[in-house]
Amino acid sequence: MTAGERIAVVGAGLMGHGIAQVFACAGHPVDVFDESPQARASVLDRVRANLALLGEDESPVDRIAVHGSLEEAVEDADVVFEAAPEDLTLKQELFARMSRLAASETVLATNTSVMSVGAIAARARDPGRVLGTHWWNPPYLIPLVEVTQAEATRPETVERMMELLERAGKSPIHVRKDVPGFVGNRLQHALWREAFALVDAGVCDAETIDRVVKESFGLRLPVLGPMENADLIGLDLTLAVHEYVLPHLDRRPGPAPILRRHVAGGRLGMKTGRGFRTWTAAEAQAVRERLLAHLVGIARKDGPRPKEEQVR
Ligand SMILES: NC(=O)c1ccc[n+]([C@@H]2O[C@H](COP(=O)([O-])OP(=O)(O)OC[C@H]3O[C@@H](n4cnc5c(N)ncnc54)[C@H](O)[C@@H]3O)[C@@H](O)[C@H]2O)c1
């Protein structure tokens, strides 16, 4: 059965194939375009492998059609999700083209992680129907999607997107201003900035940072967000802590020197065998498997699974 809006996904890499999977599983017809023949050839198998990992039926794959041209993929779409590489010029060009190839009422969404949605839409015809949808990896396991309203985005474009994502079993939040990094990545990278600064200053090593997070406040995070936590301990105490400690936190405007040194030295992390720490191929694989098993476990326990009958 197929039902609901026709979805197009442009860029079928790590994120795009997972976004296509979410909508196919929710009963939508999905059209996929990727400029790479290898990506096009492998996308359905990658979705099948994800479904097998989840122990789910493979039949949603039949709702995904792979196309060799952008025009074919977007011409009949109600909603387009762009998940091409994080390059402003490339995305601007894609939105200029997609906004001419798709129908005038088609909603156009970018999966940019940090870039300005308004800048990406700068050359689009009618930027009022362009918005950000920042999915998290893997899109079929992480519920949250940040829906960003740029200055020109019409409120009804946001409403349509929020409603579509909810029906597909996701947990959309409305980001009311088009700020770099939106909400999730600003929070995440504020933590990383301080972590890198502590290691750079010799306060502790990289392994210790990870232990501190995983064995202390990280344990509370799934059930207690920072705003709830502040209210829980009391805002008077929070104010006192901030008066004392904030002047000591890293406030440099650019990346940490230690990060620049590692990158300049070719120490790029697991892919080169060394980053903040050294990694054998087996250790790196074990981290990936541990993460996936953890996320699959959560999804099986209480993850919202899209139901076909929820789709109009
Ligand atoms: N990887 C993540 O964890 C993550 C998380 C959230 C958001 N994002 C964002 O999602 C987007 C995609 O990231 P990814 O990790 O899936 O990248 P990726 O490199 O895995 O996939 C990008 C795909 O786009 C294709 N492509 C390149 N140029 C294209 C074009 N002109 N038209 C159509 N397809 C084209 C590539 O062949 C590739 O298959 C980026 O904007 C990224 O910042 C990534």
The ligand as an ORCA input file, in Angstrom:
! r2SCAN-3c Opt
* xyz 0 1
  N      26.354     12.411      8.457
  C      25.660     12.908      9.474
  O      25.742     12.442     10.628
  C      24.700     14.052      9.232
  C      23.760     14.341     10.216
  C      22.826     15.367      9.990
  C      22.889     16.086      8.805
  N      23.848     15.792      7.872
  C      23.834     16.591      6.631
  O      23.167     15.823      5.629
  C      23.731     16.135      4.345
  C      24.222     14.848      3.712
  O      25.204     14.265      4.548
  P      25.630     12.723      4.415
  O      26.413     12.428      5.649
  O      24.475     11.892      4.053
  O      26.635     12.827      3.186
  P      27.093     11.664      2.186
  O      28.394     12.117      1.606
  O      27.015     10.328      2.848
  O      25.964     11.693      1.049
  C      25.828     12.749      0.143
  C      25.297     12.148     -1.156
  O      24.988     13.216     -2.051
  C      25.387     12.835     -3.355
  N      25.538     14.031     -4.166
  C      26.627     14.821     -4.332
  N      26.321     15.867     -5.134
  C      25.007     15.725     -5.476
  C      24.128     16.459     -6.306
  N      24.509     17.586     -6.912
  N      22.860     16.007     -6.461
  C      22.458     14.867     -5.853
  N      23.247     14.118     -5.048
  C      24.507     14.551     -4.868
  C      26.647     12.027     -3.152
  O      26.905     11.177     -4.264
  C      26.326     11.250     -1.868
  O      25.733      9.993     -2.149
  C      24.809     17.177      4.604
  O      24.278     18.461      4.451
  C      25.200     16.908      6.047
  O      25.764     18.031      6.686
  C      24.728     14.782      8.051
*
